[in-house]
Amino acid sequence: MRHPLLHLAVHLRVRRLAGPPPRDERGEGVISAAIAVLVMAFLGSLMWVGFHATFDKAQSKTDVQVEQIGQP
C-alpha cells in the first residue's frame, strides 16, 4: 500500500522539476482581432480625410473652370 503523503510529495517534486506550466493562450485571437479592427478603422479614417480633401480641391477647381465658361 502506498502512503498518500509520500505520493503527493513525489508528485509535487516532479512537477516542480518539470518547470513552469505552459503559457495559456486563451484570448489571443480576440486581442489580435481587436487590434486588426482598430488598425483598419484608423486606416479608413485616414483614407476618408485624404479623399475628402482631394474632392474638395477638385470641386473648387471645377467651380472656377465652370465660371470661366462663356466669359470673353
PDB file of N, CA, C and O in Angstrom:
ATOM      1  N   MET A   1       0.836  -1.181   0.000  1.00  0.00           N
ATOM      2  CA  MET A   1       0.000   0.000   0.000  1.00  0.00           C
ATOM      3  C   MET A   1       0.886   1.251   0.000  1.00  0.00           C
ATOM      4  O   MET A   1       1.853   1.346   0.756  1.00  0.00           O
ATOM      5  N   ARG A   2       0.532   2.204  -0.864  1.00  0.00           N
ATOM      6  CA  ARG A   2       1.299   3.436  -0.950  1.00  0.00           C
ATOM      7  C   ARG A   2       0.833   4.423   0.113  1.00  0.00           C
ATOM      8  O   ARG A   2      -0.336   4.462   0.498  1.00  0.00           O
ATOM      9  N   HIS A   3       1.775   5.200   0.559  1.00  0.00           N
ATOM     10  CA  HIS A   3       1.444   6.235   1.531  1.00  0.00           C
ATOM     11  C   HIS A   3       0.999   7.478   0.766  1.00  0.00           C
ATOM     12  O   HIS A   3       1.740   7.954  -0.094  1.00  0.00           O
ATOM     13  N   PRO A   4      -0.195   8.024   1.053  1.00  0.00           N
ATOM     14  CA  PRO A   4      -0.713   9.142   0.259  1.00  0.00           C
ATOM     15  C   PRO A   4       0.143  10.400   0.350  1.00  0.00           C
ATOM     16  O   PRO A   4       0.283  11.109  -0.646  1.00  0.00           O
ATOM     17  N   LEU A   5       0.713  10.695   1.498  1.00  0.00           N
ATOM     18  CA  LEU A   5       1.540  11.893   1.617  1.00  0.00           C
ATOM     19  C   LEU A   5       2.845  11.755   0.848  1.00  0.00           C
ATOM     20  O   LEU A   5       3.331  12.723   0.263  1.00  0.00           O
ATOM     21  N   LEU A   6       3.416  10.544   0.848  1.00  0.00           N
ATOM     22  CA  LEU A   6       4.630  10.314   0.084  1.00  0.00           C
ATOM     23  C   LEU A   6       4.348  10.454  -1.408  1.00  0.00           C
ATOM     24  O   LEU A   6       5.138  11.041  -2.147  1.00  0.00           O
ATOM     25  N   HIS A   7       3.216   9.911  -1.841  1.00  0.00           N
ATOM     26  CA  HIS A   7       2.827  10.014  -3.245  1.00  0.00           C
ATOM     27  C   HIS A   7       2.648  11.493  -3.637  1.00  0.00           C
ATOM     28  O   HIS A   7       3.092  11.905  -4.708  1.00  0.00           O
ATOM     29  N   LEU A   8       2.004  12.283  -2.776  1.00  0.00           N
ATOM     30  CA  LEU A   8       1.803  13.706  -3.044  1.00  0.00           C
ATOM     31  C   LEU A   8       3.131  14.456  -3.088  1.00  0.00           C
ATOM     32  O   LEU A   8       3.333  15.306  -3.955  1.00  0.00           O
ATOM     33  N   ALA A   9       4.028  14.151  -2.170  1.00  0.00           N
ATOM     34  CA  ALA A   9       5.328  14.815  -2.133  1.00  0.00           C
ATOM     35  C   ALA A   9       6.123  14.525  -3.398  1.00  0.00           C
ATOM     36  O   ALA A   9       6.743  15.427  -3.960  1.00  0.00           O
ATOM     37  N   VAL A  10       6.112  13.283  -3.847  1.00  0.00           N
ATOM     38  CA  VAL A  10       6.837  12.916  -5.072  1.00  0.00           C
ATOM     39  C   VAL A  10       6.202  13.620  -6.272  1.00  0.00           C
ATOM     40  O   VAL A  10       6.912  14.135  -7.136  1.00  0.00           O
ATOM     41  N   HIS A  11       4.886  13.643  -6.326  1.00  0.00           N
ATOM     42  CA  HIS A  11       4.187  14.279  -7.438  1.00  0.00           C
ATOM     43  C   HIS A  11       4.525  15.783  -7.502  1.00  0.00           C
ATOM     44  O   HIS A  11       4.811  16.309  -8.578  1.00  0.00           O
ATOM     45  N   LEU A  12       4.489  16.462  -6.360  1.00  0.00           N
ATOM     46  CA  LEU A  12       4.803  17.892  -6.334  1.00  0.00           C
ATOM     47  C   LEU A  12       6.255  18.153  -6.714  1.00  0.00           C
ATOM     48  O   LEU A  12       6.549  19.141  -7.387  1.00  0.00           O
ATOM     49  N   ARG A  13       7.166  17.279  -6.289  1.00  0.00           N
ATOM     50  CA  ARG A  13       8.580  17.448  -6.626  1.00  0.00           C
ATOM     51  C   ARG A  13       8.794  17.285  -8.132  1.00  0.00           C
ATOM     52  O   ARG A  13       9.555  18.042  -8.735  1.00  0.00           O
ATOM     53  N   VAL A  14       8.139  16.321  -8.728  1.00  0.00           N
ATOM     54  CA  VAL A  14       8.272  16.087 -10.173  1.00  0.00           C
ATOM     55  C   VAL A  14       7.716  17.284 -10.940  1.00  0.00           C
ATOM     56  O   VAL A  14       8.306  17.708 -11.934  1.00  0.00           O
ATOM     57  N   ARG A  15       6.604  17.826 -10.497  1.00  0.00           N
ATOM     58  CA  ARG A  15       6.031  18.993 -11.170  1.00  0.00           C
ATOM     59  C   ARG A  15       6.946  20.198 -11.056  1.00  0.00           C
ATOM     60  O   ARG A  15       7.071  20.971 -12.006  1.00  0.00           O
ATOM     61  N   ARG A  16       7.595  20.370  -9.896  1.00  0.00           N
ATOM     62  CA  ARG A  16       8.500  21.498  -9.704  1.00  0.00           C
ATOM     63  C   ARG A  16       9.716  21.368 -10.613  1.00  0.00           C
ATOM     64  O   ARG A  16      10.192  22.371 -11.144  1.00  0.00           O
ATOM     65  N   LEU A  17      10.225  20.167 -10.801  1.00  0.00           N
ATOM     66  CA  LEU A  17      11.390  19.947 -11.655  1.00  0.00           C
ATOM     67  C   LEU A  17      11.045  20.075 -13.136  1.00  0.00           C
ATOM     68  O   LEU A  17      11.913  20.376 -13.956  1.00  0.00           O
ATOM     69  N   ALA A  18       9.786  19.847 -13.474  1.00  0.00           N
ATOM     70  CA  ALA A  18       9.365  19.903 -14.876  1.00  0.00           C
ATOM     71  C   ALA A  18       9.331  21.337 -15.402  1.00  0.00           C
ATOM     72  O   ALA A  18       9.291  21.541 -16.615  1.00  0.00           O
ATOM     73  N   GLY A  19       9.346  22.320 -14.524  1.00  0.00           N
ATOM     74  CA  GLY A  19       9.327  23.709 -14.959  1.00  0.00           C
ATOM     75  C   GLY A  19       7.941  24.293 -14.868  1.00  0.00           C
ATOM     76  O   GLY A  19       7.006  23.638 -14.409  1.00  0.00           O
ATOM     77  N   PRO A  20       7.811  25.540 -15.310  1.00  0.00           N
ATOM     78  CA  PRO A  20       6.513  26.211 -15.214  1.00  0.00           C
ATOM     79  C   PRO A  20       5.509  25.578 -16.172  1.00  0.00           C
ATOM     80  O   PRO A  20       5.887  24.989 -17.185  1.00  0.00           O
ATOM     81  N   PRO A  21       4.245  25.706 -15.846  1.00  0.00           N
ATOM     82  CA  PRO A  21       3.228  25.157 -16.756  1.00  0.00           C
ATOM     83  C   PRO A  21       3.225  25.931 -18.069  1.00  0.00           C
ATOM     84  O   PRO A  21       3.660  27.082 -18.108  1.00  0.00           O
ATOM     85  N   PRO A  22       2.746  25.319 -19.135  1.00  0.00           N
ATOM     86  CA  PRO A  22       2.725  26.024 -20.425  1.00  0.00           C
ATOM     87  C   PRO A  22       1.854  27.270 -20.335  1.00  0.00           C
ATOM     88  O   PRO A  22       0.879  27.323 -19.585  1.00  0.00           O
ATOM     89  N   ARG A  23       2.236  28.269 -21.122  1.00  0.00           N
ATOM     90  CA  ARG A  23       1.515  29.539 -21.114  1.00  0.00           C
ATOM     91  C   ARG A  23       0.125  29.354 -21.701  1.00  0.00           C
ATOM     92  O   ARG A  23      -0.056  28.693 -22.724  1.00  0.00           O
ATOM     93  N   ASP A  24      -0.834  29.943 -21.043  1.00  0.00           N
ATOM     94  CA  ASP A  24      -2.213  29.866 -21.511  1.00  0.00           C
ATOM     95  C   ASP A  24      -2.421  30.886 -22.621  1.00  0.00           C
ATOM     96  O   ASP A  24      -2.139  32.069 -22.433  1.00  0.00           O
ATOM     97  N   GLU A  25      -2.906  30.449 -23.764  1.00  0.00           N
ATOM     98  CA  GLU A  25      -3.064  31.338 -24.918  1.00  0.00           C
ATOM     99  C   GLU A  25      -4.519  31.655 -25.217  1.00  0.00           C
ATOM    100  O   GLU A  25      -4.845  32.122 -26.308  1.00  0.00           O
ATOM    101  N   ARG A  26      -5.396  31.403 -24.250  1.00  0.00           N
ATOM    102  CA  ARG A  26      -6.795  31.747 -24.471  1.00  0.00           C
ATOM    103  C   ARG A  26      -6.930  33.256 -24.564  1.00  0.00           C
ATOM    104  O   ARG A  26      -6.298  33.984 -23.800  1.00  0.00           O
ATOM    105  N   GLY A  27      -7.738  33.724 -25.481  1.00  0.00           N
ATOM    106  CA  GLY A  27      -7.964  35.152 -25.648  1.00  0.00           C
ATOM    107  C   GLY A  27      -7.013  35.823 -26.623  1.00  0.00           C
ATOM    108  O   GLY A  27      -7.202  36.994 -26.954  1.00  0.00           O
ATOM    109  N   GLU A  28      -5.996  35.113 -27.091  1.00  0.00           N
ATOM    110  CA  GLU A  28      -5.041  35.720 -28.030  1.00  0.00           C
ATOM    111  C   GLU A  28      -5.729  36.100 -29.335  1.00  0.00           C
ATOM    112  O   GLU A  28      -5.437  37.156 -29.898  1.00  0.00           O
ATOM    113  N   GLY A  29      -6.625  35.273 -29.819  1.00  0.00           N
ATOM    114  CA  GLY A  29      -7.321  35.559 -31.076  1.00  0.00           C
ATOM    115  C   GLY A  29      -8.218  36.778 -30.971  1.00  0.00           C
ATOM    116  O   GLY A  29      -8.317  37.571 -31.907  1.00  0.00           O
ATOM    117  N   VAL A  30      -8.869  36.922 -29.830  1.00  0.00           N
ATOM    118  CA  VAL A  30      -9.761  38.057 -29.627  1.00  0.00           C
ATOM    119  C   VAL A  30      -8.959  39.353 -29.589  1.00  0.00           C
ATOM    120  O   VAL A  30      -9.368  40.363 -30.160  1.00  0.00           O
ATOM    121  N   ILE A  31      -7.827  39.317 -28.919  1.00  0.00           N
ATOM    122  CA  ILE A  31      -6.983  40.512 -28.834  1.00  0.00           C
ATOM    123  C   ILE A  31      -6.440  40.867 -30.214  1.00  0.00           C
ATOM    124  O   ILE A  31      -6.428  42.038 -30.594  1.00  0.00           O
ATOM    125  N   SER A  32      -5.995  39.875 -30.958  1.00  0.00           N
ATOM    126  CA  SER A  32      -5.474  40.132 -32.306  1.00  0.00           C
ATOM    127  C   SER A  32      -6.564  40.701 -33.212  1.00  0.00           C
ATOM    128  O   SER A  32      -6.307  41.612 -33.999  1.00  0.00           O
ATOM    129  N   ALA A  33      -7.762  40.171 -33.104  1.00  0.00           N
ATOM    130  CA  ALA A  33      -8.864  40.678 -33.925  1.00  0.00           C
ATOM    131  C   ALA A  33      -9.194  42.120 -33.557  1.00  0.00           C
ATOM    132  O   ALA A  33      -9.471  42.937 -34.435  1.00  0.00           O
ATOM    133  N   ALA A  34      -9.166  42.435 -32.274  1.00  0.00           N
ATOM    134  CA  ALA A  34      -9.451  43.806 -31.845  1.00  0.00           C
ATOM    135  C   ALA A  34      -8.390  44.773 -32.368  1.00  0.00           C
ATOM    136  O   ALA A  34      -8.711  45.881 -32.798  1.00  0.00           O
ATOM    137  N   ILE A  35      -7.141  44.356 -32.331  1.00  0.00           N
ATOM    138  CA  ILE A  35      -6.071  45.213 -32.855  1.00  0.00           C
ATOM    139  C   ILE A  35      -6.248  45.415 -34.355  1.00  0.00           C
ATOM    140  O   ILE A  35      -6.070  46.523 -34.861  1.00  0.00           O
ATOM    141  N   ALA A  36      -6.598  44.346 -35.067  1.00  0.00           N
ATOM    142  CA  ALA A  36      -6.812  44.464 -36.512  1.00  0.00           C
ATOM    143  C   ALA A  36      -7.965  45.416 -36.823  1.00  0.00           C
ATOM    144  O   ALA A  36      -7.879  46.206 -37.763  1.00  0.00           O
ATOM    145  N   VAL A  37      -9.031  45.348 -36.049  1.00  0.00           N
ATOM    146  CA  VAL A  37     -10.177  46.243 -36.262  1.00  0.00           C
ATOM    147  C   VAL A  37      -9.764  47.692 -36.021  1.00  0.00           C
ATOM    148  O   VAL A  37     -10.142  48.578 -36.788  1.00  0.00           O
ATOM    149  N   LEU A  38      -8.999  47.940 -34.972  1.00  0.00           N
ATOM    150  CA  LEU A  38      -8.553  49.305 -34.700  1.00  0.00           C
ATOM    151  C   LEU A  38      -7.641  49.839 -35.799  1.00  0.00           C
ATOM    152  O   LEU A  38      -7.748  51.003 -36.187  1.00  0.00           O
ATOM    153  N   VAL A  39      -6.752  49.000 -36.298  1.00  0.00           N
ATOM    154  CA  VAL A  39      -5.855  49.424 -37.378  1.00  0.00           C
ATOM    155  C   VAL A  39      -6.664  49.746 -38.631  1.00  0.00           C
ATOM    156  O   VAL A  39      -6.413  50.754 -39.291  1.00  0.00           O
ATOM    157  N   MET A  40      -7.636  48.893 -38.961  1.00  0.00           N
ATOM    158  CA  MET A  40      -8.450  49.138 -40.155  1.00  0.00           C
ATOM    159  C   MET A  40      -9.286  50.408 -40.002  1.00  0.00           C
ATOM    160  O   MET A  40      -9.461  51.151 -40.968  1.00  0.00           O
ATOM    161  N   ALA A  41      -9.799  50.663 -38.805  1.00  0.00           N
ATOM    162  CA  ALA A  41     -10.570  51.889 -38.573  1.00  0.00           C
ATOM    163  C   ALA A  41      -9.680  53.118 -38.736  1.00  0.00           C
ATOM    164  O   ALA A  41     -10.095  54.119 -39.320  1.00  0.00           O
ATOM    165  N   PHE A  42      -8.463  53.039 -38.221  1.00  0.00           N
ATOM    166  CA  PHE A  42      -7.530  54.151 -38.359  1.00  0.00           C
ATOM    167  C   PHE A  42      -7.192  54.404 -39.828  1.00  0.00           C
ATOM    168  O   PHE A  42      -7.194  55.550 -40.279  1.00  0.00           O
ATOM    169  N   LEU A  43      -6.901  53.337 -40.574  1.00  0.00           N
ATOM    170  CA  LEU A  43      -6.597  53.497 -42.000  1.00  0.00           C
ATOM    171  C   LEU A  43      -7.798  54.029 -42.768  1.00  0.00           C
ATOM    172  O   LEU A  43      -7.645  54.866 -43.658  1.00  0.00           O
ATOM    173  N   GLY A  44      -8.981  53.554 -42.434  1.00  0.00           N
ATOM    174  CA  GLY A  44     -10.189  54.041 -43.097  1.00  0.00           C
ATOM    175  C   GLY A  44     -10.419  55.522 -42.856  1.00  0.00           C
ATOM    176  O   GLY A  44     -10.802  56.257 -43.767  1.00  0.00           O
ATOM    177  N   SER A  45     -10.184  55.955 -41.626  1.00  0.00           N
ATOM    178  CA  SER A  45     -10.372  57.383 -41.344  1.00  0.00           C
ATOM    179  C   SER A  45      -9.333  58.231 -42.066  1.00  0.00           C
ATOM    180  O   SER A  45      -9.653  59.318 -42.546  1.00  0.00           O
ATOM    181  N   LEU A  46      -8.089  57.750 -42.151  1.00  0.00           N
ATOM    182  CA  LEU A  46      -7.070  58.481 -42.913  1.00  0.00           C
ATOM    183  C   LEU A  46      -7.439  58.577 -44.386  1.00  0.00           C
ATOM    184  O   LEU A  46      -7.270  59.625 -45.009  1.00  0.00           O
ATOM    185  N   MET A  47      -7.943  57.480 -44.937  1.00  0.00           N
ATOM    186  CA  MET A  47      -8.340  57.494 -46.347  1.00  0.00           C
ATOM    187  C   MET A  47      -9.501  58.462 -46.564  1.00  0.00           C
ATOM    188  O   MET A  47      -9.527  59.184 -47.560  1.00  0.00           O
ATOM    189  N   TRP A  48     -10.457  58.481 -45.641  1.00  0.00           N
ATOM    190  CA  TRP A  48     -11.602  59.387 -45.778  1.00  0.00           C
ATOM    191  C   TRP A  48     -11.144  60.838 -45.777  1.00  0.00           C
ATOM    192  O   TRP A  48     -11.603  61.637 -46.593  1.00  0.00           O
ATOM    193  N   VAL A  49     -10.249  61.177 -44.873  1.00  0.00           N
ATOM    194  CA  VAL A  49      -9.745  62.549 -44.807  1.00  0.00           C
ATOM    195  C   VAL A  49      -9.013  62.905 -46.105  1.00  0.00           C
ATOM    196  O   VAL A  49      -9.184  64.000 -46.641  1.00  0.00           O
ATOM    197  N   GLY A  50      -8.202  61.975 -46.601  1.00  0.00           N
ATOM    198  CA  GLY A  50      -7.466  62.226 -47.843  1.00  0.00           C
ATOM    199  C   GLY A  50      -8.384  62.395 -49.037  1.00  0.00           C
ATOM    200  O   GLY A  50      -8.211  63.320 -49.830  1.00  0.00           O
ATOM    201  N   PHE A  51      -9.361  61.506 -49.172  1.00  0.00           N
ATOM    202  CA  PHE A  51     -10.294  61.613 -50.297  1.00  0.00           C
ATOM    203  C   PHE A  51     -11.143  62.873 -50.181  1.00  0.00           C
ATOM    204  O   PHE A  51     -11.417  63.535 -51.182  1.00  0.00           O
ATOM    205  N   HIS A  52     -11.556  63.202 -48.971  1.00  0.00           N
ATOM    206  CA  HIS A  52     -12.380  64.396 -48.775  1.00  0.00           C
ATOM    207  C   HIS A  52     -11.602  65.649 -49.190  1.00  0.00           C
ATOM    208  O   HIS A  52     -12.149  66.527 -49.857  1.00  0.00           O
ATOM    209  N   ALA A  53     -10.342  65.732 -48.800  1.00  0.00           N
ATOM    210  CA  ALA A  53      -9.522  66.888 -49.181  1.00  0.00           C
ATOM    211  C   ALA A  53      -9.323  66.938 -50.689  1.00  0.00           C
ATOM    212  O   ALA A  53      -9.381  68.011 -51.290  1.00  0.00           O
ATOM    213  N   THR A  54      -9.090  65.784 -51.301  1.00  0.00           N
ATOM    214  CA  THR A  54      -8.893  65.730 -52.750  1.00  0.00           C
ATOM    215  C   THR A  54     -10.145  66.160 -53.492  1.00  0.00           C
ATOM    216  O   THR A  54     -10.061  66.927 -54.451  1.00  0.00           O
ATOM    217  N   PHE A  55     -11.309  65.677 -53.062  1.00  0.00           N
ATOM    218  CA  PHE A  55     -12.550  66.034 -53.739  1.00  0.00           C
ATOM    219  C   PHE A  55     -12.899  67.502 -53.530  1.00  0.00           C
ATOM    220  O   PHE A  55     -13.441  68.134 -54.437  1.00  0.00           O
ATOM    221  N   ASP A  56     -12.603  68.059 -52.358  1.00  0.00           N
ATOM    222  CA  ASP A  56     -12.851  69.488 -52.144  1.00  0.00           C
ATOM    223  C   ASP A  56     -11.993  70.332 -53.081  1.00  0.00           C
ATOM    224  O   ASP A  56     -12.466  71.311 -53.657  1.00  0.00           O
ATOM    225  N   LYS A  57     -10.731  69.944 -53.227  1.00  0.00           N
ATOM    226  CA  LYS A  57      -9.834  70.682 -54.117  1.00  0.00           C
ATOM    227  C   LYS A  57     -10.306  70.572 -55.571  1.00  0.00           C
ATOM    228  O   LYS A  57     -10.302  71.553 -56.314  1.00  0.00           O
ATOM    229  N   ALA A  58     -10.710  69.362 -55.960  1.00  0.00           N
ATOM    230  CA  ALA A  58     -11.193  69.170 -57.336  1.00  0.00           C
ATOM    231  C   ALA A  58     -12.471  69.956 -57.574  1.00  0.00           C
ATOM    232  O   ALA A  58     -12.662  70.522 -58.650  1.00  0.00           O
ATOM    233  N   GLN A  59     -13.343  69.997 -56.580  1.00  0.00           N
ATOM    234  CA  GLN A  59     -14.597  70.745 -56.739  1.00  0.00           C
ATOM    235  C   GLN A  59     -14.337  72.237 -56.876  1.00  0.00           C
ATOM    236  O   GLN A  59     -14.974  72.903 -57.692  1.00  0.00           O
ATOM    237  N   SER A  60     -13.416  72.766 -56.092  1.00  0.00           N
ATOM    238  CA  SER A  60     -13.136  74.208 -56.187  1.00  0.00           C
ATOM    239  C   SER A  60     -12.516  74.548 -57.542  1.00  0.00           C
ATOM    240  O   SER A  60     -12.842  75.581 -58.128  1.00  0.00           O
ATOM    241  N   LYS A  61     -11.631  73.695 -58.041  1.00  0.00           N
ATOM    242  CA  LYS A  61     -11.039  73.940 -59.370  1.00  0.00           C
ATOM    243  C   LYS A  61     -12.105  73.839 -60.456  1.00  0.00           C
ATOM    244  O   LYS A  61     -12.102  74.621 -61.406  1.00  0.00           O
ATOM    245  N   THR A  62     -13.016  72.877 -60.316  1.00  0.00           N
ATOM    246  CA  THR A  62     -14.090  72.725 -61.295  1.00  0.00           C
ATOM    247  C   THR A  62     -15.002  73.937 -61.275  1.00  0.00           C
ATOM    248  O   THR A  62     -15.420  74.414 -62.331  1.00  0.00           O
ATOM    249  N   ASP A  63     -15.318  74.442 -60.088  1.00  0.00           N
ATOM    250  CA  ASP A  63     -16.175  75.631 -59.988  1.00  0.00           C
ATOM    251  C   ASP A  63     -15.532  76.832 -60.684  1.00  0.00           C
ATOM    252  O   ASP A  63     -16.215  77.606 -61.355  1.00  0.00           O
ATOM    253  N   VAL A  64     -14.220  76.982 -60.522  1.00  0.00           N
ATOM    254  CA  VAL A  64     -13.514  78.087 -61.184  1.00  0.00           C
ATOM    255  C   VAL A  64     -13.590  77.929 -62.703  1.00  0.00           C
ATOM    256  O   VAL A  64     -13.839  78.897 -63.421  1.00  0.00           O
ATOM    257  N   GLN A  65     -13.377  76.718 -63.182  1.00  0.00           N
ATOM    258  CA  GLN A  65     -13.430  76.485 -64.631  1.00  0.00           C
ATOM    259  C   GLN A  65     -14.827  76.714 -65.186  1.00  0.00           C
ATOM    260  O   GLN A  65     -14.975  77.290 -66.263  1.00  0.00           O
ATOM    261  N   VAL A  66     -15.853  76.271 -64.466  1.00  0.00           N
ATOM    262  CA  VAL A  66     -17.236  76.453 -64.934  1.00  0.00           C
ATOM    263  C   VAL A  66     -17.581  77.939 -64.974  1.00  0.00           C
ATOM    264  O   VAL A  66     -18.274  78.378 -65.892  1.00  0.00           O
ATOM    265  N   GLU A  67     -17.123  78.712 -64.016  1.00  0.00           N
ATOM    266  CA  GLU A  67     -17.397  80.147 -64.015  1.00  0.00           C
ATOM    267  C   GLU A  67     -16.731  80.846 -65.193  1.00  0.00           C
ATOM    268  O   GLU A  67     -17.229  81.863 -65.675  1.00  0.00           O
ATOM    269  N   GLN A  68     -15.615  80.308 -65.656  1.00  0.00           N
ATOM    270  CA  GLN A  68     -14.904  80.927 -66.778  1.00  0.00           C
ATOM    271  C   GLN A  68     -15.527  80.595 -68.118  1.00  0.00           C
ATOM    272  O   GLN A  68     -15.206  81.236 -69.119  1.00  0.00           O
ATOM    273  N   ILE A  69     -16.401  79.621 -68.164  1.00  0.00           N
ATOM    274  CA  ILE A  69     -17.025  79.232 -69.437  1.00  0.00           C
ATOM    275  C   ILE A  69     -17.958  80.372 -69.882  1.00  0.00           C
ATOM    276  O   ILE A  69     -18.779  80.852 -69.100  1.00  0.00           O
ATOM    277  N   GLY A  70     -17.827  80.777 -71.085  1.00  0.00           N
ATOM    278  CA  GLY A  70     -18.695  81.805 -71.659  1.00  0.00           C
ATOM    279  C   GLY A  70     -18.251  83.229 -71.366  1.00  0.00           C
ATOM    280  O   GLY A  70     -18.885  84.175 -71.834  1.00  0.00           O
ATOM    281  N   GLN A  71     -17.206  83.401 -70.625  1.00  0.00           N
ATOM    282  CA  GLN A  71     -16.713  84.757 -70.386  1.00  0.00           C
ATOM    283  C   GLN A  71     -15.742  85.121 -71.510  1.00  0.00           C
ATOM    284  O   GLN A  71     -14.970  84.288 -71.984  1.00  0.00           O
ATOM    285  N   PRO A  72     -15.806  86.413 -71.928  1.00  0.00           N
ATOM    286  CA  PRO A  72     -14.913  86.827 -73.024  1.00  0.00           C
ATOM    287  C   PRO A  72     -13.470  86.881 -72.620  1.00  0.00           C
ATOM    288  O   PRO A  72     -12.612  87.212 -73.438  1.00  0.00           O
TER     289      PRO A  72
END
